[in-house]
């Protein structure tokens, strides 16, 4: 099964943060970006499974 990706805008909406936060902070907090292409046309995307796993890790046990 192919790996599915979310673009920066989709990640921002999913996490309820700004697009700028995703560009600036995502890799600092443990979300691994994948870069497709090079130069100005490069696209930054994130694996959906990675984003969902990161969200689960942020939940502190009750």
Kinemage of the C-alpha trace (Angstrom):
@kinemage 1
@onewidth
@group {chain A} dominant
@subgroup {mainchain}
@vectorlist {calphas} color= white
{ca unk a 1} P 0.000 0.000 0.000
{ca unk a 2} L 1.472 3.385 -0.946
{ca unk a 3} L 2.408 5.820 1.790
{ca unk a 4} L -0.013 8.716 1.965
{ca unk a 5} L 1.142 12.258 2.588
{ca unk a 6} L -0.349 15.548 3.766
{ca unk a 7} L 0.885 18.893 2.529
{ca unk a 8} L 1.773 21.731 4.895
{ca unk a 9} L -1.683 23.310 4.690
{ca unk a 10} L -3.391 20.009 5.507
{ca unk a 11} L -1.086 19.419 8.482
{ca unk a 12} L -1.798 22.928 9.759
{ca unk a 13} L -5.545 22.345 9.536
{ca unk a 14} L -5.297 18.904 11.155
{ca unk a 15} L -3.252 20.269 14.080
{ca unk a 16} L -5.199 23.542 14.267
{ca unk a 17} L -2.035 25.626 13.895
{ca unk a 18} L -0.815 28.114 11.307
{ca unk a 19} L 1.001 27.164 8.131
{ca unk a 20} L 3.918 29.257 9.389
{ca unk a 21} L 4.073 27.131 12.569
{ca unk a 22} L 4.325 23.965 10.485
{ca unk a 23} L 7.227 25.386 8.447
{ca unk a 24} L 9.006 26.795 11.514
{ca unk a 25} L 8.332 24.317 14.307
{ca unk a 26} L 7.208 20.931 12.983
{ca unk a 27} L 10.657 19.410 12.625
{ca unk a 28} L 11.700 20.862 16.020
{ca unk a 29} L 8.862 19.026 17.788
{ca unk a 30} L 9.458 15.706 16.058
{ca unk a 31} L 7.403 15.812 12.864
{ca unk a 32} L 9.639 14.675 10.012
{ca unk a 33} L 9.132 16.630 6.791
{ca unk a 34} L 9.731 15.030 3.396
{ca unk a 35} L 10.912 17.276 0.576
{ca unk a 36} L 9.849 16.438 -2.969
{ca unk a 37} L 11.650 18.327 -5.716
{ca unk a 38} L 14.243 21.039 -5.379
{ca unk a 39} L 14.571 24.782 -5.347
{ca unk a 40} L 11.545 27.034 -5.361
{ca unk a 41} L 9.307 24.244 -6.652
{ca unk a 42} L 10.058 21.862 -3.779
{ca unk a 43} L 7.037 20.518 -1.935
{ca unk a 44} L 7.187 19.752 1.787
{ca unk a 45} L 4.908 16.950 2.911
{ca unk a 46} L 4.406 14.781 5.971
{ca unk a 47} L 3.374 11.130 6.244
{ca unk a 48} L -0.194 10.946 7.534
{ca unk a 49} L 0.716 8.065 9.850
{ca unk a 50} L 3.594 10.104 11.339
{ca unk a 51} L 1.338 13.092 12.032
{ca unk a 52} L -1.305 10.893 13.659
{ca unk a 53} L 1.329 9.103 15.776
{ca unk a 54} L 2.759 12.452 16.897
{ca unk a 55} L -0.707 13.628 17.975
{ca unk a 56} L -1.202 10.437 20.002
{ca unk a 57} L 2.171 10.992 21.707
{ca unk a 58} L 1.120 14.501 22.744
{ca unk a 59} L -1.853 13.181 24.691
{ca unk a 60} L -0.931 12.758 28.306
{ca unk a 61} L -2.467 9.750 30.062
{ca unk a 62} L -5.550 10.657 32.118
